[in-house]
Amino acid sequence: MSNKNISRRKFLKLFGAGTVATTAALTGCKNPASQDILDDYSRQVEPPVGKMTYRTNPKTKEKVSLLGYGMMRLPSSPGDDGKDVFDQEMINRQVDYAIEHGVNYFDTAPVYCQGQSERCLGIALHRHPRKDYFVATKLSNFNPAVWNRDEAIKMYHDSMKELQVDYIDYYLLHAIGGSGIEEFNNRYINNGMLDYLLEERKAGRIRNLGFSYHGDIAVFDHLLENHDKYQWDFVQIELNYLDWDYADEINDSNTDARYLYDELQKKGIPAVIMEPLLGGRLSKLPQYIAKELKTRNPEKSVASWAFRYAGTPEGVLTVLSGMTYMEHLKDNLLSYCPLQPLTQEEQEYLQTEIARKIVGLENIPCNDCKYCMPCPFGVDIPGIFVHYNKCKNEGTLPNDNQDPNYRKFRRQFLIGQDHSVPKLRQASHCIGCHQCESHCPQNIRIPYELHRIDEFVERLKQGLDLAEE
């Protein structure tokens, strides 16, 4: 990779319209923070080699890179059949660059990237010595059709085939708690799958066994209460400076990260961190919030604050990031090569001052994880929510037709929506089948929110009075 700084033109071309990282100028919303993001990347320097911060796995004593590569959002382009075509050459380059700079933890799942993530990662990693990386994947048996023991075992073995490995370093029960203890029992207990995985760990084909948690806190507590029985090697939780104290205020079915982390500490279980940026939301803050962070450290990106926050607690083994573009990877490497831990004052500043302002925005709590996709009727659920939240964050959501800027904001919102989401994939095509809802880790009432946005758009088109809910 060249040492030259990325140009703004190259950045805009790379971050083409329709992607999660599309700038607001391309989507139609005039995002004042977009220029700050461009400036961050235009000033980006090469991260140093040999400076990665590592944490020690207390069980194996192996050194794990503090930055973990999440393979949920791989570089791709739309295919003719509506499915993404993944850029294997770019994936290989990014994995090579990550390993060169000390990253050795790679996280995937059978359901990521339309079922292609494990295969793409396997191709990229197989070109490196097996000792140079740890691979994490999951038993993603969300569908009742895969609760059957034989099907669940097949999913487990298929993961090893796709990843081209004969053992898995970190294996997870995927997203437990989403629908309560009964579903957990059906997925892992009644079919004997947890017992099977415990035997696989004993045989060495699973080196570390854990679970990722979303949802019902009773399930999380139940599994920790049975830690003596299961001996969890790690647990994956959502942790960032917004969720530390405000997760349950954003969504009353969520649990504050403070509680989750503290409970793991009591048991001596290492934490693997997901969503340090909340699906990118903590890197694309409104200008007035971003300026506060820039005033404190003009040389660091807004995202770096969130990564340093997530990496500072000593009980954190690794922090996962879905790094679609090389610029994401470089920025995160700069945060962890090496880590400069936040001071107590800086942590409290983020947890209180900054988090409180973000909570006040009252966004739809979508992390763009795409667990809700594909929609059987083609609705681009995360794309709709991302565009709506972006405009709301920047104060350009047209909600008062007496506002002098109403006509401008109305035009920007409607044009931006068409840029971000094709017409046939917009909220008007949701029929309320609720198939998506059970897959959402944030427990968003997806059909309700889509219908609310559709009604909002229709009022905009007709020029009716608007009253934001």
N, C-alpha and C positions, 0 to 999 in steps of 0.2 A: 504494500500500500504506500502511495506517495506521501511524502512529508508535507506536501503543499496544503495550505488551508483550503477548505471547500469554498467555492464561490457561491454567491447568492443565486445566480442563474442555475448552477448545478444543483443546489439544494432544492429549488422550486421544481426543477425537472424530476429530481429523485423522489420528492414527496408529492407525486401527482395527485390530481383531484380524485376524490372518492375514497382515499385511504384514511385511516384513523389519524395520521399525522398531517393531513392536509391543512395548510394554513387558512385562517379565516378569510384572507383576501380571496382565496380560490373558492371558498364555499359561499361567499356573498356577505357574510357577517364581517363588519369592519372591526377586527380584533386588534385593539391598540397594543396588546402584548406580543403580537406576531413579530413585530420588528425586533423586539428583545430576543425572541427565540432565534431569528435569523442571525442576529449579531452574535449570539452565543456560539453558533456553529461556524460562523465566518472567522471567529477568533480561535477556534479549536486547535489545540496543539496535539502532537503525538504523545500518547501516554507512555510512560517509561516501561521498559522490560525489566523483569526481575524485582519488582517492587510490590507485587500483590500481597495484600493482607490475608493470612490464613487463620482458620480456627481449627482446633483439634477435636476430632470425634472422640468422646470419652470412652467409647467401647473399643474401637479399633485402633485408636491413637493415630489415625491417618490425618494428614493436613488437608483441609477442604478450603477451597477459595471462598472468600467472603462474597464475591460476586458469583452467582449462579446463573447460567444461561437458560432462560425459559423458552421453550420451543413452541409456544402457543400461537405466535404471530410471525410466521415466516414470510420472507419476501416472495411475492407472487404477482401474477397478472390474471385478469379474467379470461377464462377459456370460452370457446364457442358454445360449449354445452352448459354454460352457467357455472361450472365448477372452476375453482382457482387452479392455475398452472404454477407450480412452485419452481422457483429459480434455483435449481440444485447447484449450479456453478457458484452463485452468490452465497448460498448457504455454506458450501465448502470453504469459500474464502473467509467468511465470518467466523466459522468454527476454527479454522487454522489460526486466524488472528487472535481469537480469544485464548486458545491454548498457548500460543506464543507469548501472550502477556499474562499467563499464570492461571487462567480460568480452567478448572478441572471438574466442575459440577454441571451436568446438563440434564434438564428436567423436561419430560415429555409425557404423553398419554395417548392411548389408542384413539381417543375422540378428538384430539387436537387437529386443526387444519384439515377438516373434512376427512379425517382418518389417515392422513398422509405424513403426519409429523414424525412418528417413530421410524418410518421407512427413510425419510429424508435425513433424519439425524443418524440413523444407522450407516447410511452411505458415507456421510461426512466423517463420522468418528472412526469407521473401520479402516481408514487410511492412516490412523495413528496407532502407536503401541497401546495395548489395552491398559497398561499400568499408568498411562498419562491422563486418564479420565475416569470419573465416576458417572454412571448413568442412573437416572431416577425415572421410573415410570409407575403406572397406576393400574389398579383393577377398576376400570370405569364401567362397572356393571349397573348402570342406571336403569336401563330398560328391563322390565320384568322378564322379558324373553331370555335375558342373560343371568337371571337369578338361579337358573338350573345349574347344578354343580358341574355337569359336563361342559356346558357352554362357558361357564366362568373359568374353568381350568383351561379350556381352549384359548380364551382371551389371554390368559397369563402366558401360555407357551407361545402364542402368536407374537406377543411383544418381544420375546427373546429372538424369534426368527427375524422380525422386522429390524430389530436393533443389531442383529448379527453378533450376539453375545451368548455365552453359555452360563452366565450368572448375572444377576441384577444387583447393583450396589445398594440402591435405595428403592424399596418397593412400598407403595402406599395403597391403603384403602381409600378410594377416591371420593372426596366431598361427602364425608359422613355427616349426618345430622340434618340434612336438608328437609326430610319429611318425617323426622322423629324416630323413636326407638323401634317401632314395628318394622319400618322399612329397613333399618339397619340390620335387624335380626334376619329378615328375609334375604338380604344381600350377602350376609357373611356368617350368620350363626346357624340358622335352620338347615342350610345346605352343606354345612361343614367346611365352608371355604376358609374361614379364619384358622381352623385347626389344620387344614391342608397347607396354608401359607406358613404356619408355625413350623410344620415339618420340613417345608422347603428351606426355611431359614436354618433349621438344625442340620440339613444336608449341605448347606453352603451355597445353594443356588440363589438364595436371597441373603445378602450380607447384612442389611439393616431393614427392619420392618417398622412402618409407621402408618400414619393416616393424615389426610388433609381434612380440615374442619370448616364447615359452613352450616349455620342454622341453629337447630335446637340445642341449647346449652346442656340439656339433660343427657344427651348422647355423649357429648364431650366429657362431662363429669363422670358418667358411667364408665367410660373407657379408662379414665385416669384412676378411678376407684379400683379398677381391676388391673392396674399396672403390675402388681406382683405376679399376676397370672400370665399376662401377655408380654411383659417386659418390652414396652415400646422403646425403640432405639432413637426415634425422633418424631416430631409432630409438626405438620405444616399449618401455619396460621396466617391470617391477614393482619399485618401490623404496619402502621404508618402514623404520622403525627395527628391525623384527623380521627382515625379509628381508635387511638389510644384511650380517649375518654368520651368520644362522641358517636361511636358506632351505633349504639342503641337509640340515639336521638335521630340519626339519619334514617334508620330503619329499625323499628321496634323488635324485629326478629333477629337482629344481629347482637353480638356480644362485644363489649369493649375489649380492645387488645390488652389493656392493662391487666384485666382479670385472666385472660388466656395465658399470657406470658408468665404471670406470677404463679399460676397453678403448675405450669411446666417446670418452673424453677424449683418449686417445693419438692417435685419428684425427681429433679436432676435430669430432666429430659431435654435434649437440645431442641431449639426451635428453628425450623426452616421458614423463611418469611416469603409470603406471596403478597402481591399488590402493594409494593412500597410506594407506587405512584397512583394507586387507585385507577388503573387502566389509563394512565396518562393525565388524569385530571390535576394532579399536583405538579405537573410540569407546565400546564397551560392555565395559569392562574390569571384572574383579572389584573389589569395593569397596576392598579393602585396597591394590590397585595404584592405583586412581583417586584414593584419598585422598593417596597420595604426590605425585601430580602436582598435586592441588588445594592441597596444603600449599605447594608452590613458587610457584604462581600461582593464587590462589583466584578471580580474575576471569575466567580463561580456561577454555574447555571442555576436556574430555579430548581431543576430536578435534583441537583447535587445535594440540596438541603434535605430532601426526602430520603435520599440514599444514605447519607451520613447518619440521619436519624435512625433508620432501620438497622444500620450496621453497628451502631454504638453499643447496644446492650451486650454484655459478655456472654449471655446464654444463647445468642443467635449463632447458628452454625454457618448459614449461608443465606443470602438475600437474592431472590429470583427476580429476573427482569426479562420481559419479552422484547428483545432487541431486534426489531425488524430491519433496521438500517445500520450501516457501519457507523454513522454519526452517533446513534444511540449507544452502541457498544463502546466507542471511544470515550464518550462523556462519562459513562458509568465506570469505565476503567480508571479515569482520572479521579473519580471519587474514592476508589478503593486501592489505588497503587501509589502510596499506601493510604489507608483510612486515617483521617484526622478526626478522632472521635469528637462529638459535640460536647461542649461543656454543659454542666447542669443548668446554667442560665439559658443557654441556647435551646436546650431541650424544652424547658418550661416555656420559653418564648413561643416555640412552634406549637406546643400542646395547648396553649391558652390563647395568646394574642392572634396568631395566624389561624389556628383551627376554628376559633370562635367566629371569625369573619367568614370563613368558608361555609360553615354550617348555616350561617344566615342567608346564604344564596338559595337554599332549599331546592337543590337540583334533584332530578331523577337519579337515584344512586346506581347508575349503570357503569360497570367497569370495562365494557366492551370485551368481555371474555368470550362471547359468541357461543356459550353453552346452550343458548336458546335457539341456535341455528342448526340446520336450515329450517326455515318456516315452510310448512307444506304448501302455503299459498304465495311464497316468494317474497314476503315482507322482509325488508332489511331492518330488523328490529334495532340492533345497536347503532346503525347508521342514522336512524331517525332520532334516537335519544341523544347521540353525540352532537348532532346539529342543533337540536333544541337547547341542550345544556350550554353549548358554546355561546349562543346568542343571549341566553339568559345571564350567563356569567359576565358578559361584557356590557350588559345594560342596553342591548340593541333589540331586545324582544319587544315587538310592537304591541303594547297592551292598553294604550289610551289614545283614541283617535282625536283627542283634543291636544295631544302633545305636538309641538311644532315639528318634531322629527318623525312623526308617525308615518307619513307617506314614504320617507326615505327608508325607515326601518322596515316597513311592510314590504317594500320592493326588495330590499336586501334579504329578508327572511325567505320570501317565496322563491327568488332566484337562487339563493344559496341552497335551499332544500332540493331544487331540481338538479343543481350541480352535484350535491352530495349523494342523493338517492334517486335513481331512475323512477319515473312516474309509476311504472307497474309494480314497484317495490315499496311504495309509500304507505302510510298508515291507513289510508282509505280502503286498502285491500285486506285488512285484518277482519276475519269473520268471527273472532272470539271463540276459537276452538279450545283455547287454554292449553294446548299441547306444550307450548314453550314454558309455561309458568313453573311447572315442577322442576325444570332444569336450571332455574335461575338461582345462583348462589346467594344473591342479595335479596331473594324473595320479593322481587318487584311484582306488582300486579300488572303484568305486561299488557294484556288486552285493555284493561281500564286506562292505562297511560296512553296507549296507542289511540284509543277512541277519543280521549280527551284532546290529544294533539290534532287528530283529524278534525274534530269540531272547531278547534282553534284556527286551523288552516282554512276551513270553509268560511268561517266568519271573516277572516282576513280577505279572502277572495271576493266576498260579497260586500265588503266594506261596512259590516255591521258593527255596533258598539261592542267593545271588548271589555271584559272584566276578568283579570287574571285570577285563577283559583289559588 
